[in-house]
Amino acid sequence: MKTRVITAAIAAAIAIAIIVVGSFVTPVLTVAICLVSALLCGELLSARKLHKKMVLFIPSLLFAILIPALSATEARYIPLYIYVLGMCIMAVVLHKTVRTDDIIFALAGVVLITVSLSTLNILIWEESAHSAFWVVFSLGVPWIADTAAYFVGNKFGKRKLSPEISPHKTVEGAIAGVLGGTLSALLFGLIFQLIYGNVTIFYGVLLMVGFINSIVSIFGDLVFSVIKRSCKIKDYGSIMPGHGGLLDRFDSVLFCLPLVYIFSQFFYFCL
C-alpha cells in the first residue's frame, strides 16, 4: 500500500508539471500523449509477447506515435489508414510466418489506444484556452473513480463484481467509484472556475459526463483484465511500482476519452 501511494504521488507530480507547462505550450501535451501512446501500445503487445515479432512491433510503435501526433491536423486520418492497410497487407503477405490472430490483436489494440488518446489531443488543440481543464477532467474522473473503488472495495467490499475476470473488484467498490467519479467532475469544475476566473462552467453537463464515464471506466478496466487473463499475466508491466504497468492505470481511461470528445461536440463544458 505504501509503495502504491508513493508511486501515485510521484506520477501525479509529473502529470501536474506537464499539464502546467502544456497549458502555456500546447505541443508539450501532444508530445506527452504520443509518448504515453507508444508506452501503452508497447505494454499491450508485450503482454502477448509480440515484442519478439519486430515486423509487428516496430510499425505498431511508430504509428502509436504518429496517429496521435497528427490527430489535430487535416492529415489526421492518413497515418491511421496507412497502419490499418499495412497490417491487412501483412496478414496476406506474411500469413505463413505471422499468425493472423496476432495481427488482429495488434491492430485492434493499437487502433483503440491511439484513437482514444487522439480524441484528447484534438480537444486540447480545439480548446487550447482551457487545455488544462480538458486533460484533468478527461483523465481525472476515471482515475478518481478507480481510486475510490479500490479503497472502498478493500475496506468494505463483500459482494464480488466479476470474480472470474477480476476477483478483487466488488459491487460496493463499483458504487463508490461511480459516486467518487461523479462528484470529482463537479469538483474539477469548481477548481477551474476559481483558476480561470471569468469562465462559465456547465455543471449539469459535468455531472452527466462524470456519471457516465465513471460507469464506462469500470468496463474499461474489466476489458483489459480479460486481456491480461488471456495472456496469462498479472500486470502489463512494472514501470509503476505497486500499480503495475502504465496500461494498468490507463485501462479505465481509454473508453472514457472518446466519450468526453463526443459530448463536447453537442454540449458546452465551459466557456
N, C-alpha and C positions, 0 to 999 in steps of 0.2 A: 504493500500500500504506500509506504513512504517513497519508494522508488518511482511509483506511478505518479504521485503528486509532484515530486521534484521535476520529473521529465515534463509533465504538463505545464509547470510554471516556466521552465526554460523555453518550451515550444511557444507558449503564449507571449513571452517577452520578445522572441524573434519575430513572431507574427505581428505584434503591435508595432515593432520598429519598421517592418516592411510596409505596413499599412500607412503609418505616419509619413514615411518618405514617399511612398507611392501616391499619397493624396496630393502631393505637390509635383511629383514627377511620375506621371501615369505609366510610362514604359517600364518602370521598376515592377509594378504589379503584373504586367504582362510577362516579363522575364520570370518572375516568381511562379506564375501559373504554368508556364512552359516547363520549368524545372520540376514542379510537382507532377505535372502530367507524365513526364519521362520516368520519374521515380515510381509512380503508381503503376504505369504500364509494365515497367521492368519487374516489379514485385509480382504482378499478376502472372506474367509469362513465366517467371522463375518458379512460381508455385506448381506449374505443370512441367517444370524442367525444360522449358522451351528456350532458356538462355543458352542451352547447349546446341541449339539449331540456329546458327548465325544467319542463315538465309531468311529466317523468320524474325529473329530477334533484332538485328540491326535495322532493317527497314521499318519495323514497328516503332522502335525508339526514335528514329529520325522523324517519322510522321507524328509521333506523340508530341514532338516539339513544334513542328511546322503547322499542324492543324490549329492549335490554339493561337499560335503567333500571328497567323493571318486571318483569324476569325473576325476581327473588327474591320477588315478591309473588303474591297469589292472582289478580291480573289479568294474569299473565304471558303468557297466550295471546291476549288481546284485541288488542293492537297488531299482533301478527303476523297474526292473522286479518284485521284491517281492511286491512293493507297488501296481503296476497295478494288479497283480494276487490277492493280498489281497482284493482290492476294488471290483474286479469282484466276488470273492467268497462271499464277504459281500452282494453284490447285490442279490445273490441267497439265502444265509442262513438267512439274515435279511429282506427279502422282505416284511414281514408283519409289521415291525416296522420302517424301514428306507425307505424313498421314493427313487425310482430308479433315478429320476431326480436330487436329492440332491447328490447322489453318483457320477453321471456323472459330475455334476458341480464341485464337489471337485476334482475328478480325472483329469478332463481336466485342471482346474486351477492350481493345484499343479504341474502337469507334465509340463505345459507351463512355469511356473515361474522357476522351478528347473532346467529344461533342458536349458533354456535360460541363467541363471546365471552360469550353469556348463560350458558352452562354454567359458565364460570369465575366469573361473578358469583354464580350460585346457590351454588357451592361455598364462596365467600368468606363468604356470609351464613349458610349452614348450619353451617359450621365456623369461626365467627368467632374462636375462641380460637387457631386455627392458620392464620389467613388468609394470613400472610406465607409460610408453607410452601407453601400451595396455589398461590399466584401464582408463586413462584420455581420450584417443581417443574414446574408445567404449562408455563411459558414457557421455563425454563432447559434442560430436556432437549433439546427440538428445536433450540434455538439453539446449544447446545454441539455437538450432533451436526452441525449445519450448518457451524459454525466448524471443527471437526476435519476434516470432509470437504473444506472449502475449502483449508486449509493443506496437508494431506497430499496432496490431489489435485494442487495446484500443484507440490509438491516431488517427489512420487514417482509421480503418476498417469501411466499409459501406455495402459491399455485404456479406451476410451470407454464410458460407461454408456448414454447415449442421445443419440448425436451429432446426430440430426435435430431433437431437441427442445432439448437443452441441450449444446452441443458442448464445454463446459469441464468437465462432470462426468465423473468417471472411476470405474471399479469399485473401484480402490484407495481413492479418497476416500470412496466409499459405505461400504466396510468400516470405515474409520477412523471415519466418522460414527456408525455403529451401535455400535462399541466405545466411542467417546467419550461418546455419549449414555447408554449403559447404565451406564457407570462413574460418570457425573455424577449419576445417580439415587441411587446409593449414597452419593456424596459429600454431596449435599444432605441425605440422611438423617442422616449423621454431624454435619454442621454444625448442623442444627436440634435434634438431640438435645442438643448442647452448649449451644445458645441457650436452649431451653425447660427443660432440666434434667430435671425429673420428668415425662418423657414416654416412651412406648414406641413405637419405630419398627419397622415390619414390613418388614425389608429384603428379604425374599423377594418381597413384593408390589412394592416399589420396583424391584427388578431386573427383574421380569416386565414391568411397565408401561413402564419405561425402555427395555427392549429393543424392545418392540412399537412404542412411539411413535417411536423412532429410525428404524425402518423406514418407518413411516407418514409421517414428516416428509419423507422423500425423495420419496415420491409426491406429497405436497402441493406441494413445490417444483416438481416436473415438471408438475403440472396447471396451475399458474399460469404456467409457462414456455410451455406450449401456448397459453394465452390471450394472452400477450404476442406470440407469433409470429402468431397470427391477427389481432391488432390492429396488427401491424407496428410494434411499439415495442421499445426495448431495456430500459427500466426503466419502472416505474409512476409515477415522479416523481423529484424531485431534493431532497426535504426532508432526506435524509441523504447528504451528500457522500461519494462513494466506495462507497455502498451502493445508491443509487437512491431509490425511494420507501419509505414505511413498509410498504406491502404487499409489497415485495421482501424485507422482513425477517420479515413475519408469514405469508408463504405457507406455510412449513413448519410453522407452529404451528396453523393453522386446523383441520386434520383431526385434530390431537392433543388439543385441549382437550375435545371431546366424549368421547373415549376415556377420559381421566382421570376425567371425571364418571361414565361408565358403570361403570368399575371401582370407583369409590368407593362405588357402591351395593351392591356384592357383597363387597368386601374392605376391611379396615381398613388405612389407610396409617399412621396414627399415633393414639395415644390418650393 
